[in-house]
């Protein structure tokens, strides 16, 4: 096709009606502690990886809750599974297990629209 | 025997009257409505433990029944004058009362959600306030939406008319956060299939058990909390509502379709409190609530001698805080009268 110099810009809006909650539901079922996240960011503050690369472990929880599976898949690769986030978490979320569960299940739930 | 006039027969007025009667005084409560109980009459169940509001009101009233104080209902205060240490109170019912002290317990008004036009209250069918929802949550309340359908997705909007200078209210109404969480849980219990979202700016779980309820809402009832303030709601042809907000933690705009939108309306000082300030000649804060003589030791004193303050006419307050504030008002009045 001829290139006219225009591109289609992907909508930045999170459209909740397109939400695919299958990965989220599976993780909540296997690691219920994940439900009580307060988004305080303590995990990100202490994160070893975040000090070296652009990685925000708090956003993992958000991406999961908004069904952003593709981004999630590339993001979690940066986690070194050191577990410091779990030491800091005021609500005792087993974040390392959450990341392990994402790693295990993300392929299964990847869809076209995510 | 000393005589005390209490303006307002809500829970603050009733509890102050009851405690002052116990202390051996003669008390007259002036209430503008036909019924005592004030805004508590609008509520069905109270945080943090879902106690029926009726029960709290009846317990307060039954304590009063054994006591002897007069109630002037459907009556408003017209003028108050103080001469030689005596207050002369004239009412809309032409009564003239002589009192040794006056307690202002005029309470609050709920924010009129129509003023936030962008949320569509009274314009769209399925936008309700937290006060409306209380009635819908009664056992015989109707929770269905268009065409008798059960709502599948419900959103709560926190801070409607609070922390909002555009509405003229810069302050926090304090109780809406926990009210929203309580109502979200109650809705989830009634409609287990529904998805429930709370749009908040901050969640202020200041009181006893509040944080635990918040946690329970997440853990047990799957209520989702999204940080961001709604910019607008618009009604679709099927009467569902498209809402827009920023997911501020993700830093991206967000839209979703909901079947029911609940506005957690805040508290305002209201006309009753404003007119009490005028008739008593006492000052208001910029929020419209009455000014207390100081913030710590004299929270029941107005700046005028002999005029005391009880309850949510001084600031947004929960039911339990109001009752405690009312009791302390009664104690201050009693101590002050002894010194006269």
Contacts between the chains, C-beta under 8 A, distances in Angstrom:
chain1	res1	chain2	res2	distance
A	12	B	252	5.5
A	12	B	253	6.6
A	13	B	252	6.9
A	13	B	253	4.6
A	13	B	254	6.6
A	13	B	255	5.7
A	14	B	247	5.8
A	14	B	250	6.7
A	14	B	252	5.5
A	14	B	253	7.0
A	14	B	254	4.1
A	14	B	255	7.4
A	15	B	254	8.0
A	15	B	255	5.9
A	15	B	256	7.7
A	16	B	254	6.4
A	16	B	255	6.6
A	16	B	256	3.3
A	16	B	257	7.4
A	17	B	255	7.8
A	17	B	256	6.2
A	17	B	257	5.2
A	32	B	219	7.2
A	35	B	218	5.1
A	35	B	219	5.2
A	35	B	222	7.1
A	36	B	215	5.7
A	36	B	218	4.8
A	36	B	219	5.3
A	37	B	218	7.9
A	39	B	227	6.8
A	39	B	249	5.2
A	58	B	249	7.7
A	59	B	249	8.0
A	59	B	250	7.4
A	62	B	247	7.6
A	62	B	249	5.6
A	62	B	250	5.1
A	65	B	224	7.1
A	66	B	247	7.2
A	66	B	250	6.4
A	66	B	254	8.0
A	91	B	215	7.5
